[in-house]
């Protein structure tokens, strides 16, 4: 079980979105970015909201 709170996970998602936007701006709109990390954080966020 993670000790991260909903707020922690939401901040992490905002950070990941910002990094993704930066990479797309730097490398172009055709850049493919894996979503594995985002998926994991979203799963954890969903789990904290249902507990």
Helices and strands as residue ranges (DSSP letters): H 6-27, H 36-50
